[in-house]
Structures are given as structure tokens and as C-alpha cells.
């Protein structure tokens, strides 16, 4: 995809991964619409950073849990820019066991409504405009919680509701890829422990002991947590450089899912 002149909607763009993706796209010549709801104290900094890109952009405050407001968000983007080519479905709420403790119904409901349901209604409202583009891309951001759940070193970080919601995202990715083809590519980037997403600069990470943090790193084959730049590079690759990829899941976890099990020396055999 040639990015210059395209229009992207980035959810959860006020800080962290969402903001990093939005800034990278703007610097590639993409006109960006940036949705946020929480973290109002970060708004001024966000506004300044996007103004510094010199790229045309739109910042919209929408509570995506109020699904009836989602069509208006899409209308604002299309009315402003005349089209929609890229959707970055970056919205989630993760319940850390170390933060929230045992489940209460409200926490389970928030995880499902934010991590799973909001993505569905945003895609549904955006799809006609993405199809009209003729060359569009959707990226769903998800988590390896879908694969590991509340087990091993991740047991203090991922709970069942969050894991179940993220497993559901993969089903949406496959279904949407079928719905959007051939004009709309839909792929998923499944994140491991990344700064601002279950690693550094999060409340939950700060509650883990040094040994608990080290156990997560040691379980990761590349022996580190991920960075926002790691995610941005993957997003740009999927959008710009992978025109034959749709319905796929790109796992960006430094090898956490594979970690823990060592490969032993080959035995001598008996023949």
C-alpha cells in the first residue's frame, strides 16, 4: 500500500501504543483520525505531538462502550477526510489478577465490552467505507493472553475474561477477512509483554516483584520485553509491505509463548 494520502482511524490513540502508531502513520503521509476517551490529562501532550508532525489530523473523544455513538465517529472521519483506508483496532481493557484480585461481574463485563465488543461495532460501521477505498487494511491488536491464559509467569497478569476476549478477537479477524476480501485486508497482531501493554509503564507491572518480572523475561526467548517501536514496525509492515496477507495472526511476543521449554541435546540413538 502506498501510504501517502491515505486516511487512518486509530483507536486508543491518546498514549502508548495507539499514539505511537498514529504518529508513525502521520509521519508516513497518512491523514489520521485519533479516537480517545480516558486519560484526559494526556490530551495536551498528544495534541502537541501530532501538531508537530505537520500532517492533517482529527482528534475525537468517543466512549466506544456506548456503541450507538460509533457510527457518528465514523461519519466524522469520513466527513473530514472523504474516505477511510486504514483501521487500527487498538482498544482493550485488561484485568490484572495482581491489580484487581478475584473477579467481580463488572470487571468481566468491562473486559468483554472493551476488548471484544467495541472492535466489532467499529469494524461494522467502518466496513462500507473501507470497501469503497478498494485497497484498505484493518489491524486488530490482541494479546497472547488468548493462548496462555492465567498460567506460568503470566498468571499474575492475564485473567480468564481478558484471555477469552482475546481468543474471540482471532475469530473476528478470520470472519472479517472473509467479509472484506478482496478490497480489505484484515490481520491481527498478537502482543506479548510490551511497554505500556502489560510491561513497563503500567500500574500492574509496578506491582510485580523483581523476581516476578524476571520470570516473565526469562520465559521470553529474546530475554526482553517489547517496545512501542517494535509494535509500530510490525504495523507498518502489515499495512505497507504485506499485500498478500489477510486473516493472519502475527505473534509479536519475543518468543514468550514458546519459552520455558528447553530443547535438549540430540540423543545418540541405538542404531
Order of alpha helices (4+ residues) and beta strands (2+ residues): beta-alpha-beta-alpha-beta-alpha-beta-alpha-alpha-alpha-beta-alpha-alpha-beta-alpha-alpha-alpha-beta
